[in-house]
Amino acid sequence: MAAFEKVKSGLSGLDRILDNIRLGDNVVWQVTSLDEYRFFVEPYIRQALEDQRNLVYIRFAQHAPIIPLPEEPALSKDCMPSCILPDSGIKVYRFDPEVGFEPFTVAIHDVITREGRDAFYVFDSLSELQSAWYTDLMMGNFFCVTCPYLFILDTVAYFPLIRGRHSFDAVARIRETTQLLLDVHSDGSEIYVHPLKVWKRYSSTMFLPHFCSGADDHFEPLTDPVAASRYYSLIKSSSTFNQEQSYDSYDRFFSKAKADYQAGYFTENTESMIIESMMSRDPKMQKLIHEFFEVEDYFTLRDRMIGSGAIGGKACGMLLARKIVEKKLDGYHKHAEQHDSFYIGSDIFYTYIVSNGCWNLRIEQRTSEGYMEKAEEFKAGAAARLFLARYA
């Protein structure tokens, strides 16, 4: 099929607003609840099946499945579907984001490669990646490398994003990368959709809020002052805005953890989340860290970190060794020099690669054929971009 060819969304009213979905479009739905996402996904699925599209569901979240499944499928292996839904032929791939950003992202990249051109996708909530990786930054990195790859293969992909859960910077990165960003609100009887970004299309009413009665798929722009007033009242009543959205979710988490600790509410679950996200996922290391670290040590460490993510195994091991010696060796403080190290979070590594357009080289370098051959090109490309960033 031709790139940018018009396709049906399953809602004729939505097609009129957007001048249709196009091949290559990534469509991000900013919603308050996943029920609002399902309102648009279900007709999209019906239309795709009617048009005999290759429909793929990328399942990775803890929330209820977007597409009803007879049972939770096993994890996908070797790029093969976890299951194919009977009667519909929808392919379901299930992934675990807990394995980490790179293995997770590469596994989905491999599936997209296997499914090829013109595939239609339904994704679970992007917001679940923030929960798995503790940071908006890596959720944004995932989208920034996955969206362009879907685009060049002339696919159509739907993604939900939960309103108010992410930093303004993360939402801005998604908006910059995607082809369509649509804001959705509902009051139980009517649903509203407000296009915030529609790439390479325009009409005189396209970027106005539109409402749809639940009875049909007829959308009307809010040109009437009374109807517009009801819409903005709904937005105000359901507003999730808070000043903390100026910061990444990782910083918000630590800020809350410190406030809770100062108020006497610090929990073992919070400590476990800090250890897992910042220090180690190894159960034996976690047990030792929990035994020898004081709560104040975590906040001191975070204050001396650049970026987010784990500090790395060597740094973690050295810090743990110091704490063991402190507690086990009397008089240690009289002879030891206070360390003044700073730590670079692991997320910085991937963010540098993604932000400098080196992700495709990273993918090629991971293969057995390109491991040595692409390594030098990867190194040279990264060095050149660093030089330009510093001196251009």
Disulfide bonds with the S-S distance in Angstrom:
none
